[in-house]
């Protein structure tokens, strides 16, 4: 099985995993033989990537850290939850609004408990980068991804269940303040002006001010929103606090937040390759980000998971078959096309071995 972009699909291929849409409804079932009309239908639903079964990827096992049904359900809960809470402006104290926000918070807590259970039971490397993707509002997707990464990091830290759930809810709500930033600024393709960037930076305090007034939430949740852009050297925002002044939850969130941000497609820039995303974190290790958190993060995620189609710097194309825990960014690959993009009899190479050290992944198909 392997993951491909829908644009690269063609009639006659077999769907490797079921595709779910809103309310957890199945759009297409695993094993469906795709036709031109079905491919067009998927495009109309803004499906970006799909798993397929073919001879080239035979025998490659893909392990989902979070089932697709749960991802879809989670996005829906986050969308409704952030909207409900954002409707409680700092000047609003109506009972109905408070009840709706409390209900939304309880639903988000339930969703995160399900996510936490999945990650606790599945102790393989976290595969979040290679999933079936449907184009949606990146704020909600980002909130979910950060919550999953942060949950995995909290587990790696050996934190108790109660703290893991606090971190998870804090992650789901960390960007709440962006609900108050004008969309034309938040989604601007061109370079932001200084004034626009200052407006974006306000989201941390906007989220904090709203969340701290919701009495059903622990106060630490609001500090997750406030501090996730603070940095160890004091060059973060909004308060420029340093080192031990930063809450431990925020140190975890900052690693998860930055990695997902740089490895995800945005209207104003392309996604960074996963190993480059890790390099961003390590370049700020000890100055911006907690080095221990980066090391734990590096050890628990599969940045090039099995089933991902990649291109090497010598022009060859292959499919990741196994993840190398000892050499992040250098997996075992099944080569399926040569330097001239011609099909070849599949064979495997290990990018971590000495004879392959000059090789590097330069493109990963189906990564947003």
Secondary structure, DSSP 8 states (H G I E B T S, - for coil): -EEEEGGG--TT-EESS-EE-GGG-EEE-TT-B--HHHHHHHHHTTB-EEEEE-GGGTT-----SS-HHHHHHHHHHHHHHHHHHHTS-TT---HHHHHHHHHHHHHHHHHHHHHHHHHHH--S-B--SSS--B---HHHHHHHHHHHHHHHHHHHTT--HHHHHHHHHHHHTTTGGGGGS-HHHHT-SS---HHHHHHHHTHHHHHHHHHTT-TTS-HHHHHHHHHTT--TTS-SSSS---GGGS-HHHHHHHHHHHHHHHTS-BTTB----HHHHHHHHHHTBTTTB-HHHHHHHHHHB-TT-TTBEEEETTS-EEEEEE--TTSTT--EEEEEE-TTS-EEEEEEEETTSGGGTT--EEEETT--
